Amino acid sequence: MSVRPYRDIQRRKSRQIRVGSVLVGGDAPISVQTMTNTLTSDIAATVAQVKAAEAAGADIVRVSCPDEDSTAALKEIVKQVTVPIVADIHFHYKRGIEAAEAGAACLRINPGNIGSAERVREVVKAAKDHGCSMRIGVNAGSLERELLERYGEPCPEAMVESALTHAKILEDHDFREFKISVKASDPFLAVAAYQGLADACDYPLHLGITEAGGLRTGTVKSSIGLGSLLWAGIGDTIRVSLSADPVEEVKVGFDILKSLNLRHRGVNLISCPSCARQNFDVIKTVEALEKRIAHITTPMSVSIIGCVVNGPGEARETDIGFTGGGNDTHMVYLAGQQHHRLKNQDIVEHMAELIEKKAAEIEAAKAAEKAKTSAAAAE
């Protein structure tokens, strides 16, 4: 029995596939993806963007391959990065074959829009020959005409039918190394489609609210849609689609997972909105601290609270806590306990140093445990 059952999420049981070195589905951690917005044929710019996304924590990065120049560049891009690369393919089956040959870890493709059965067979063969998985990507904005005529508009049932039809094409070619997405810009439509698909198959699901908008509005919309699905245990890999730097997509993706206790990366910062009771400038302090500790990837929790109303209680539940007090004398908590007072000092730098020290301790403990396990296994 869980100590706090109200926090438990029972993930949907899905089969597992591999995207390069990353496992997707089954009991694998939910992976975070993003997509480059550079011209893929511009190798230097694309590699730089992939590496920036990887540094932010991206597990998988997708690049668009609309032409032969892009798939030719893909071969060089893959050599220069370590994160698995997904090739985004539309309509032209030869691009899929070229991308598989160039080292793509996965092809994002719709089998039904690349031509005859023979062409699909050639793409599947290329994927099999090069250890390449696939993603069937259904989008409400590009559903098949026949489905739109039959259903009258994009709807969950039409999207699920499209996904299963495409899946059947791959299954008929004895290929099952694929995941599926049913994205829409309308969170209601996307969530309902994913719920229907989750009930209809056991393939791993790639979640996304497509074309969600700019950084703020897109984050809100994605958090509502993806959050509700993940909370229900649906989803094996996610991409937050923002009209913003791909690095921001990765950050939001991890924040969504962190909020649901599904995956942790970096500091989970708990802070109050501030009010007349605050004994220091909470907003400016938190803003500066977030920038100062952006390099920390070790999971931990930190609370920054402006006064003693909720400060001590929040501090009890976090690794490091800070509560504002009168006369510029504040309290610092370590492991939930009062540790020392801070008076007339730089709060941001003091807290950052404590966080860095705690991160080093956590990483050292991990390394020691890993060494102990390795030594035991060698005996």
Secondary structure, DSSP 8 states (H G I E B T S, - for coil): --SSGGG--------EEEETTEEEETTS--EEEEE--S-TT-HHHHHHHHHHHHHTT-SEEEEE--SHHHHHHHHHHHHH--S-EEEE--S-HHHHHHHHHHT-SEEEE-GGGS-SHHHHHHHHHHHHHTT-EEEEEEEGGG--HHHHHHHSS--HHHHHHHHHHHHHHHHHTT---EEEEEEBSSHHHHHHHHHHHHHH--S-BEE-BTT--SHHHHHHHHHHHHHHHHHTT--SEEE---SS-HHHHHHHHHHHHHHTTS---SEEEEE----TT-SS-HHHHHHHHHHHTTT--S-EEEEEESSTTTHHHHHHTSSEEEE--GGGEEEEEETTEEEEEEESS-HHHHHHHHHHHHHHHHHHHHHHHHHHHHHHHH-
